[in-house]
Amino acid sequence: MYHEVKAPKGVIFPASEVPGLERQGWVDTPAKFGKGLRIKNIVFSFLAKEYKWILGISLTIIGLYLAYLKLQIAR
């Protein structure tokens, strides 16, 4: 089975796992990969996997900025 981002060179799986993998974007030949932009797929998969980190960093930056503003108002 092949996956455009996770395993472009292919991985061997037991036949019992194949139906579940097909729903997750795995195909039996690289010719079946979508014709969309590859960079778009890479960015989307990164955001899907790392959304917790991105959310945490964003909230930390917003919190620090709000604390800075509060200190500036208190002066």
Secondary structure, DSSP 8 states (H G I E B T S, - for coil): -BBTTTBTT-----GGGHHHHHTTT-BSSGGGS-SS-HHHHHHHHHHHHHHHHHHHHHHHHHHHHHHHHHHHHH-
